[in-house]
Amino acid sequence: SFDIHLHCSGVAAIGQEANRCLCPKTRAHPRIQFYSMLPQKSRKRNHPSQQKPSSGRSMGNDIFGCLSCSGGSSSNANVAWLRLTLACALFTVIAFLSAPKPEDLTTATLSAFLSMEEFGRFPTGHNSRRYRGQSPDYVHVFYHTYSGSTRGLRELAHSIVEDQVEQIGQASDALGDETKWILRYRSVGEEGVVKPFMVDPICLKYDNLECEYQGHIHEGHEETTLQQMQDFCIANPDETVAYMHSKGSFHSNSLNNVWRGPLTAGALHPSCIQALQPKNNSGTIEPAQCNVCGLQFYPLWNLMFPGNMFSAKCTYVTKLLPMVQYRSKMAEIVSETYLNSASVYPGDDPSESSGIWRHELYAEHFQQDRLGIFGLERYSNEQWIGSHPSVRPCDLSKHHSKLLPHLDKKAGEINDSVRNGLAELAPRTKLAAGRWFRFNRTLFGEITGWNDTADEMEQNLQPPTRPHEYFLTPGILYRFYKIYGIFPANNSWIWGYYPYALAFKRKIEEATRKDGSIDESLVW
């Protein structure tokens, strides 16, 4: 079987549009590349920067030659026209015979790819030597793609996937030749939209990248690919993985379009990948800086990377509960704490309140986003990676606590985190001082007595009282214990970051029986 990859704006290159056709990498000659679907190691993989444009002669894999946009002899032009016409005719036949939706490869689709925003791309000349730490032998990227059924949604999925695969290729170049990247991608939704014929030609341009199609499923959210990643980690516990998805293909809006590029680049960033590796310090092996890394880590309302793209060590991923079990546990915990809530919301029966818990910090947003705030159903996918008490996050967002897509795009604040950021332990902003998404600082102060100038260690020593706020320290510790049966280690960052965390740590120690079990009534 064969794939044809149109580098320019498709069939529009024929006729009066030819002189305006520019290839996305060389910005020079339009070219059709004709690839044989050989095993990965048998393919010749030339980066566009290493290719020289020709004037109507075949070149490498470009067996149909080029049509020069800038003129040339009439004989060469005629030969080129003939070759391009034959190529397009053959492409049309192959697409008709083998592609479920041939109309997907339209001029609009390819033009959208050429005009994609550059946010999140790695700058030319990125060098891994500017980052600290070692690089792994492999990075295994698990990529969840989705396409809707309408023509517009199919074209949108095409442009998003092409752009993100390019970002993976750029990341593989940025980290250096010592690391091999394996992209494992699967498609969900409309079948036949995301296939090897569109992904492989991009992968072939990057020497350190191999791509493997994992097949199609008609229904399913991100949990399908996240579980695939965890299964891989269980079998390969020493490896480094990254997770990403075609954000905006399910909900297309301006926020997702701005956010997608930086999210992707953050999860694949050389500094993130290296922060996950043990350090060799003059012969002494030191532990890795963190076990999960991404663009921006959030300590509220659950521990997560908003947008749900990250890189991680398999040693950490294997500790997490499988996706189906995690989702079920979260539903049980929310139901239990909500029934035992001291807060009364519209429609609730006050007689059912036991007064142990309250959910006031985000109550004003329940009506519009109750599932998302509690991490229920498909929203559990985003909160899964930060759910274990041993989580040690790094991020690139410097001291930005405001959700990154809401930062000033014109001022370059978004790109600054990706292009100039280095992975550091997170969170870097005090909880009370943050501009967290949907965060009510006044209400937070009323609940905890904290403010951004308070002496946190002194406040930590004060005993907590009922009712306990579900979205703060007691609820975080309760979820750790109910899901995994353990609490954070003594040296965890948790104890020094959240309100009253040290007081709860003392209560846990006092409630621990000789057999190691916990008397929960003494903790909550």
Secondary structure, DSSP 8 states (H G I E B T S, - for coil): -EEEEE-SSGGGGSGGGGGG---TTTSS--BEEEEE---GGGS----GGG----SSS-BTTBTT-B--TT---HHHHHHHHHHHHHHHHHHHHHHHHH-S-GGGS-HHHHHHHHT---TT---TT--GGGS-S---SEEEEEEEEEE-SSHHHHHHHHHHHHHHHHHHHHHHHHH-TT-EEEEEEEEEESTTSS-HHHHHHHHTT-TTEEEEEEEEESS--THHHHHHHHHHHHH-TT-EEEEEE-TTSSS--HHHHHHHHHHHHHHH-HHHHHHTS-EEETTEEE--S-SEEES--B-SSSSB-TTS-EEEEHHHHTTS--HHHHHHHHHHHHHHHHHTBS---TT--GGG--SSEE--TTGGGHHHHHHHHHT-GGGHHHHHTT-STT--EEES-TT--S-GGGS-TTTTHHHHHHHS---EES--S-TTT---TT--HHHHHHHH---TTS-HHHHHTS---SSEETTSHHHHHHHHHHHHS----TT-THHHHSTTHHHHHHHHHHHB-TTS-B-GGGT-
